[in-house]
Amino acid sequence: MAPPQLPATLDLLVEDVLILTGEPGRPCIEHGRIGIAADRIVLVEPVAGGPAPAAGRVIQGRGSLAIPGLINIHTHSVLSLMRGTAEDMGFAPAYTRGVPQGHIITADEAVALARLGALESLKFGSTLINDMYVHADRTLPAMAGLGLRVVASDRIHDVDFSRVSQGSWTYDAGIGRRSLDGCLALAERFDGAFDGRAKVVIGAHAPDTCSRPFLAEIRAACERHGLQVSTHLAQSRLEVDFIRERDGMTPTELMADVGLLDDRLIAAHCIVMTDADIARAGAAGITVAHVPKGNAGGGMMAPTRRLRDAGANLALATDNLLGDMIEAMRWALCIGRLQAGTVAPDWQPADVFAMATLNGARALGLQADLGSLVEGKKADLVLVDIDRPSFVPLLDPLGNLVHCGQGSTVRHVVVDGELRVVDGEAVGIDEAAILADAQQASEDLWRRAAR
């Protein structure tokens, strides 16, 4: 990528900052500057490279660590309503009795909760989230309105979800048609909207909640409309046993059989896989949306090291838990080491940092624009406060970030060249109102679910 020409005056300059570029071969600049013009990075260089250029706004970066905007490749922002409860139920909310189900959530409640999840993600340094749930026609613009990048879909399925938590899987072609048509309409309306910050995928919920014929319909829709698929895959023993009984194969084999197992598939969890499944998924080059903390909270670990070795792209996600991608990096590092039984040279902070940045961009085909701090890429960056005890001694900035960092240490967030978080506060957003609305929506939903 040819470096862009510098304008006479930059729009934003971050001066004298420690930079983790996330770019292979150019990992760290100790005293650097980052220049932004419009929505692009036009300058990444050491301060010693010369005098600071003129800029409309200057942020003094000393005491901060600049990193690429974090990419959360699998979220359900509306399910922030499960916080502090679902973690201890042992399984996903859609399969669990007595919790608020997607079909009882109103559009206004979905918006209130989605804005909470998006606000949290933004303040913790995520500049892009890939979000799937209900009322996406309302939640996508509500989340994008906070300033971050939103990849979104409704929950696409042909199962009657009102019966799944009761242990009954009943498929209805009408449900599937309405579900898929709604997603295609969402793409027609919002794909590329919000100055390019919005993108639509087909959020096929899971192999067990989509019948085989419906999965084939989804594959045909992908080809017609050029859309990616984001899904849950092999997330539980229940799913694997169900698909074995229904289709006579594993969920991974089913996705391959219908033509969905390829390098455009984003598959969350990938926990219960055979050796053949791992080899097949890796050879297909799928992206595994790795949810290390959520999986561990359920007593499970995805075979991520083996999937990566087989050829899969590993990207990080928080699912419906706390939207702290810095914490997710730490969990991914530790889970991988538990699997290996050792500290190996091929599973280091740099590897999980890539999962949270450049690998997430690759999953969406956006690596030319996102995932690292390089001249010519989109101006998505995060400044982390390192002027605090947890970053002292500062001998290895990436090691400190992954082992000791927290989303709450994020100071500034820039998305598409715009400052969206300044000194830890979202710009132009009534945070108190978002919290109050989400609290009320959650209380109302739990009250109705208990009836």
Disulfide bonds with the S-S distance in Angstrom:
none
